[in-house]
Amino acid sequence: MLRTHTCGELNAAHVGQEVTLCGWVASRRDHGKLIFIDVRDRQGLAQAVFIPKESGEAYVRAGDLRSEFVVKLTGQVNKRPQGTINPNLPTGEVEILVKSLEILNPSLTPPFEIEDNLEVTEEMRLKYRYLDLRRRKVLNNFLLRHAVYKVIRSFLDREGFIECETPILTKSTPEGARDYLVPSRVNPGEFYALPQSPQLFKQILMVSGIERYYQIAKCFRDEDLRADRQPEFTQLDLEMSFITEEDIFLLFERLMQAIFKEAKGIDIPVPFGRMTYEEAQGKYGSDKPDLRKEMGTDFAFVWVYDFPLFKYDQEEKRWASEHHPFTAPRQDDIAGLETSLDKAKGRCYDLVLNGTELGSGSIRIHDQALQERVFNILGIEKDEAYKRFGFLLEAFRFGAPPHGGFAFGLDRLLAILAGEASIREVIAFPKTQKAFCPLTGAPSEVDAKQLRELGVSIKKQ
């Protein structure tokens, strides 16, 4: 390996050892006959000193160093002289007396300094995201993200879940937001869609007998953006067979406990509060109430349930699903479903944290006859239903178990855990609010040859 130690691990126990470090030059200070540099890697920062008599040729080379040069240096770990110890730095008791120096790569002068508290425009930060990610404050968000993923996978493995991947190129089944469409070259005039969620596939996995599925899934929605929305985002997607709402609530309460404790050292009490949709609207005027003042848990969780099963779309002049058309109605509402559309409640639920909807889920319809009734209410004829969802409906004919699930936005949870106002701060390469990537320049035009191969032409607006 190029290095023997990382920059952040050296301390008084290493005094007298010869070490080799690799990293970026965070700063350079020339004190006449002494040259100091701070060298930085992902693990931390170490001070290195060059003395003409001791460092030889390395001292000469150190004169060429500038910020963000990539270097490899070898030297002896010494205690810092009295009065120069930095108690705010984990490596602040020691420094490396450099004996040899290799410049692995020079660097242009960065467009902004790699410092945590520097004011930089978001557009500049995203254009040079690879520099922004070198800042400790920004990097810490991704160390947190890694820790949360690790907790999730360990927890769900103990609970008997199987991690399954589902397709990214799939069938367009327009519900909710607009789909991102991908033209097929080998099937001219036909399109794939990028999934808004793995909803249909996870239900098919329940028909397959998987029983407990989860996936840290990429989802894509062509919708207007804001601080907590991106055209592509990540959610924890989960489905279970032979369960009720109570099983979902208890599982996710324990999962949230594990995430907050293991990733942040925070104890959150369970069970979470619960209220119906009508209670939330009546008392707080919102189905996403922020209960922090009322509860006194910085993190106030609440389950909101008993949402309306249907909503009337004034623009389309028809009834639509409040959640999605596979949401099961409450048992008491099934008999008179067609005559009480405005009163029917769905077996669906949201988890709200600090006034933000983290995610939602429902118990699904697994009975073919009931599913057809719901489609009829929504004005989806049998032929249309099979055109949209035929692969799922066909699967249901082969013994679909009772099942339900939940999905929550990992980006939203991570932003709250990190104390960030925008989910862009916890996404490695996010888009702007105009769905543009300053780093890569996407979206961008493609050449005419690509369009011809796809049988696509561009119509100017």
Buried (B, 14 or more C-beta within 10 A) or exposed (E): EEBEBBBBBBEEEBEEBEBBBBBBBBBBEEEEEEBBBBBBBBBBBBBBBBBEEBBBEBBEBBEEBEBBBBBBBBBBBBEBEEEEBEEEBBBBBBBBBBBBBBBEEEBEEEEBBBEEEEEBEBEBBBBBBEBBBBBBEBBEBBEBBEBBBEBBBEBBEEBEBEEBEBEBEBBBBEBBBEBBEBBBEEEEEEBBBBBBBBBBBBBBBBBBEBBBBBBBBBBBBBEEBEBBBBBBBBBBBBBBBEBEBEEBBBBBBBBBBBBBEBBBEBEBEEEBBBBBBBBBBEEBEEBBBBBBEEBEBEBBBBBBBBBBBBBEEEEEEEBBBBBBBBBBBBEEBEEEBEEEBEEBBBBBBBBBBBBBBBBBBBBBBBEEEBBBBBBBBBEBEEEEBBEBBEBBBEBBEEEBBBBBBBBBBBBBBBBBBBEBEBBBBBBEBBBBBEBBBBBEEEEEEEEEEEBEEBEBEEEEE
